[in-house]
């Protein structure tokens, strides 16, 4: 096997030198690649001792470090914004996009509650009509659905079976009756006016109390209009005396139980479909690059430990030397863990929740400081 040249003190990066080539065309990556190689080998003891790594090995560590940094950053962004991203298109990259706040997604979730509260929602409400027959009180809505070719069960939400509005018996402006104060109107000279305008303005509370009195009277002293639905069996009270149509509104349970309200192969449905690409190295600031350089050193140290671990001792003239494989491997693993924890902590401190808490604390501190400022006393 041909000898493989180890690090000789210099390198020249070219496209194709890394395993995946994600950043090979980035001029900033190209410039830093050779600097990282020099930095890593110097920290590993060159030129006082040989470093059994090639420039390609160091470039691979550098590329992996950039990948790790971008992965950690974008994983944090996905966790922070997934509530807003789910259901969005997978077709557009998000690397340099600002994800809007959670209001729209919260509104979308609230629509499901709107269905139950009868104030909106995403489920189609249908309208049905059933024919009432005189002297028949009970009606099977499941049979009605079957007769109308509706598959599955239905959930009735409203039945239009009510007594005539009490307002029609309390006040009729065209007849000039209902207020009980017609004689008072005559005293004011309003009695000879047109029936459409001969009324006296009274407080709204007066009207409401009389309307409630009429409705309560109907419930207690009369056979009040009502209905009961048990297991989709509709019972009408009182028993109808005439035939006619009864309208109602309902949902199909198949629609309500359907968890998929939007479909399409180009929608984000899990964290693996959020369209983040490889991070752009040129956009990484100096703080991020310093992390990448240190992580490259840790990876190179780990790789060198594996190489030196092939032989525990190496014979030299008149003696033998012990390699530092175990020390390198231990240091590399602890440094990698420390760097990953450091990056995770930094990202966590920039989360939306933490930043809002810090902003609120800052506002409170400013207010406390202002309270300590002496106030001038003006003497008139």
C-alpha positions, 0 to 999 in steps of 0.5 A: 500500500502506498504511503499516505502523506501526513500533515506537512505544515501547509495545505491548499483547499480546492472544491471537492476536498470535503466528503459532501461538498456542501460549502466547497463553493463558498469563498469564506469557507474556502478561505477558512478551511486552510486556516482551520487546518493550521489552527488544528494541527498547531493545537495538536503539537505540530511542528514539535511532533507529527500529527497523523492527519491529512489535510482532507481529514481536517477539512472533513472535520471542518465540514462536519462542524459547520453541519453540526452548528447549522443543525443545532441552530435550525433544530432550535428554530423548528422547535421554536416555530413548529406551531406556526410552520405545521401546514405551511408549504414545503416548497420555500426555504426558510434559512433566511426567512422571518417566521411570523408570530403564532397568532394565525396558527392559534386562530386556526386551532380556535376554529375547531372550538368555534364549531362547538360554540356555533361561532364559526369553524371549519366543518360544513353545517348542513340544513335538513328538512323533515316532514311533520305529520299531525298527531305523530310526535316522534321522528327517527332522524337516523332513518331520515338520513338513510332516506336522504342517502347520508352515510354515517350518523349525524349530529343535530345542532339546532331545530327550528321549532319555536313559539311565535316571538313574544314581541308580536304579541306585545307590540305591533306598531301597525295596530297601535297596540301592546304597550298598554298605555294607549290612553296616555298617548291620547293625552299627549295628542299622539292618538290621531297619528298614523298607525305606523308611528303612534308609539311612545318610546319606553326604556328597553328594560321595560320591553324586555321585562314584558317579553320575559313575562309573556314567554314565562307565562307560555311555559307555565300556563300553556303547552309550550313549543319544545322538542327533545332529541335522544339518540337521534330520536326527535320528539315534538312537544306539543303533539303536532296537530297539523302537517308541515315542514320542520327545518334543522341544522346538523353536522356529519359525524364523519366530518367532525371525526376527520382529523385531516382538514387540509391535505396535500403532499407539499405541506409540512406535516412533521419536523422532517419536512420543515424546509431548512437547507444547509446553513450558509457559511458566509452568513455565520458571524464571528461568534458562530465561527469561533464555535465551529473552529473549536468543534473542528479541533475537538473532532480532529482530536477525536480522529487522531485518538482513533488513529493513534489507538491502533498501536498502544506503544511504538518502538524507537531506537533503544526503547519504546514510546507510549502514545496518548490515545486515551488522553486525546479521546477523553479530552475530545469527547468532553470538549464536544459535549461542552461545546454542544451544551454551550450552544444549546444554552445560548439558543435557549436564552434567545427563545421567544419566551425567555426574551419576553420574560427578560423584556418584562423584567427590564421594564420593571427595573426601569420603572423601579429606577424612575421611582427613585428619581427625585421629583421637583417641588414647585412653590407657587 
